[in-house]
Amino acid sequence: MAALDLDITSRLRDFTVDVGLCAEREVVALVGPSGAGKTTVLRAVAGLHRPDAGRVRCGDAVWFARGERGDGGAVDLPPERRSVGYVPQHHALFPHLTVTRNVAFSGATEDAVTSLLTRFGIAHLSGERPARLSGGERQRVALARALGRQPQVLLLDEPLAALDAHTRRVVRDELAQELRALAIPTLLVTHDFADATALADRVAVIVEGTLRQLATPGELVEHPADRFVVALTGGSVVRAREGASGLVVDGDGPVDVAVYPWEVDVRPGPGPAGALEGTVRSAALEAGRLRVRVGDWTGEAVSLEGLEPGRPAHGVPRRLHRLGAAPGQ
């Protein structure tokens, strides 16, 4: 299977997208705030956006080359000559075409269309038009159309964004299974780290066109590069110092560290030395866990007794993660 290799520079209105990465038989999620340049990267791979410089290559086939990183000559293949399956935001199905004709628009044969509809469990919807489909059904049609081209690379732009919470979880599980079975280079844009964790082998964190960190979801949590990565992965940044037994929470300390809710036990009242302290701001049940926001950090509690908003509380962190530390440090 050919790997996707890209290294592009593209000047936008407010910043320059400068991203380089390689994807093999894996899913790489592009995660970051709105307007960070994630969709620009996808469009550059698909041939719908022309970078100012760089290259896009799939295996030995050069799809785009321009400038000093352009592999020796100018190349810019049109979208139809790039082996790409692209699912844009909101799926972009043709409203006047049936499900069958939407999928057939990919150029797939009649037998291939039938096979795809069966594979995605939408054969019974073959004669329906998009307006009569649910969000999850439209997502399946869009994916079937993208795969109808038998692409070497798959691009997914916010594939779950238009779904309600329940449908999102169901479709996300289905999509994860499908992507594992495909085993082709896949770039997936999302704002949601939970989606990235469920769907991607690696996550590329992009902020204002810059690749902040590229790692597995677990590595992002264990070794976050900066405050943005900590916030993205659900943690908080606190100050610490080097103690005899390692890092110790200390508001006056010189070291920024990340703490995550599932690694902090929240209890009422003042705490011992080395504990996080603050005033309870809020509490909520999330995925069966009682999350308590105390000051600028969040932890988990077994009960809300004594943890009402406005009450003092402390948290005992079981682990601290140094920002910017390389794996193993």
Disulfide bonds with the S-S distance in Angstrom:
none
